[in-house]
Amino acid sequence: MKEMPSFESEESLESMEERLVVMLKEKGIEDSETKKILNAWADRLEKWVVESGMPTAGIELNLKWARMYFKAGFTDSAVENFEHAREQAFNEGKDELLKAIDAEMDKLESSLGLQE
């Protein structure tokens, strides 16, 4: 079995996310190694939010979680995070971002056959 690089390395968030998606698909969320990667990714995301200084960083955080969960096949968690991002964008009056989130959610729901 090929050994994965340490999650404590200078691995990019994107690379770490790709690895996390594969691990979630293959081993599930309860696997101890997957949990370590998930926690490390979450810590790096939180640090990014603090350091970015972006007014929409909290919303972007929820979107990153939603997209990662969707890629890994955790649809309920993905939808939940999209809804959190949508609510936050609405509460903060970020109308353009809210429209973008709605469009992405519509696309997700359509791909899953959830739209009426």
C-alpha positions as CSV (number, residue, x, y, z in Angstrom):
1,M,0.0,0.0,0.0
2,K,1.3,3.4,-0.9
3,E,2.0,5.6,2.1
4,M,0.3,9.0,2.3
5,P,2.3,12.1,3.0
6,S,2.0,13.5,6.5
7,F,-1.0,15.9,7.0
8,E,1.3,18.1,9.0
9,S,3.5,18.9,6.0
10,E,3.2,22.1,3.9
11,E,0.6,20.3,1.7
12,S,-1.8,22.8,0.1
13,L,-5.4,22.9,1.3
14,E,-6.5,21.7,-2.2
15,S,-4.2,18.7,-2.1
16,M,-5.2,17.9,1.4
17,E,-8.9,18.2,0.4
18,E,-8.4,15.8,-2.5
19,R,-6.7,13.3,-0.3
20,L,-9.5,13.7,2.3
21,V,-12.2,13.1,-0.3
22,V,-10.5,9.8,-1.4
23,M,-10.1,8.7,2.2
24,L,-13.7,9.5,3.1
25,K,-14.9,7.5,0.0
26,E,-12.6,4.5,0.7
27,K,-12.5,4.4,4.5
28,G,-15.5,6.4,5.8
29,I,-15.7,9.2,8.3
30,E,-15.2,6.9,11.3
31,D,-11.7,5.7,10.3
32,S,-9.0,7.1,12.7
33,E,-6.6,8.1,9.9
34,T,-9.4,9.9,8.0
35,K,-10.5,11.7,11.2
36,K,-6.9,12.9,11.6
37,I,-6.8,14.3,8.1
38,L,-10.3,15.8,8.5
39,N,-9.3,17.5,11.7
40,A,-6.0,18.8,10.2
41,W,-7.9,20.1,7.2
42,A,-10.5,21.8,9.4
43,D,-7.7,23.4,11.5
44,R,-6.0,24.7,8.3
45,L,-9.4,26.1,7.1
46,E,-10.0,27.9,10.4
47,K,-6.6,29.4,10.2
48,W,-7.2,30.5,6.6
49,V,-10.5,32.2,7.7
50,V,-8.7,34.1,10.5
51,E,-5.7,35.1,8.3
52,S,-7.6,35.9,5.1
53,G,-9.3,39.0,6.4
54,M,-12.1,38.4,3.9
55,P,-15.5,39.7,4.9
56,T,-17.0,36.5,3.4
57,A,-14.5,34.1,4.8
58,G,-17.0,32.4,7.1
59,I,-19.4,31.8,4.3
60,E,-16.5,30.5,2.1
61,L,-15.6,28.1,4.9
62,N,-19.1,26.6,4.9
63,L,-18.9,26.4,1.1
64,K,-15.6,24.5,1.2
65,W,-17.1,22.0,3.7
66,A,-20.2,21.6,1.5
67,R,-18.2,21.0,-1.7
68,M,-15.8,18.6,0.0
69,Y,-18.7,16.6,1.5
70,F,-20.4,16.5,-1.9
71,K,-17.3,15.2,-3.7
72,A,-16.9,12.5,-1.0
73,G,-20.6,11.4,-1.4
74,F,-21.8,12.7,1.9
75,T,-24.9,14.5,0.4
76,D,-26.7,15.3,3.6
77,S,-23.7,17.0,5.1
78,A,-23.1,18.8,1.9
79,V,-26.6,20.2,1.8
80,E,-26.5,21.1,5.5
81,N,-23.3,23.2,4.9
82,F,-24.7,24.8,1.7
83,E,-27.7,25.8,3.8
84,H,-25.5,27.3,6.5
85,A,-23.6,29.3,3.9
86,R,-26.9,30.4,2.3
87,E,-28.3,31.5,5.7
88,Q,-25.1,33.3,6.6
89,A,-25.0,35.1,3.2
90,F,-28.6,36.1,3.7
91,N,-28.1,37.4,7.2
92,E,-25.0,39.4,6.1
93,G,-26.8,40.9,3.1
94,K,-24.4,39.4,0.6
95,D,-27.0,39.2,-2.2
96,E,-24.6,38.3,-5.1
97,L,-23.1,35.5,-3.0
98,L,-26.5,34.4,-2.0
99,K,-27.6,34.1,-5.6
100,A,-24.4,32.1,-6.4
101,I,-25.1,29.7,-3.5
102,D,-28.7,29.3,-4.6
103,A,-27.5,28.5,-8.1
104,E,-25.0,26.0,-6.8
105,M,-27.6,24.4,-4.5
106,D,-30.0,24.1,-7.4
107,K,-27.4,22.4,-9.5
108,L,-26.6,20.0,-6.7
109,E,-30.2,19.2,-6.1
110,S,-30.8,18.8,-9.9
111,S,-27.9,16.4,-10.2
112,L,-29.3,14.3,-7.3
113,G,-32.8,14.4,-8.7
114,L,-34.1,16.3,-5.7
115,Q,-35.9,19.1,-7.5
116,E,-39.6,18.9,-8.1
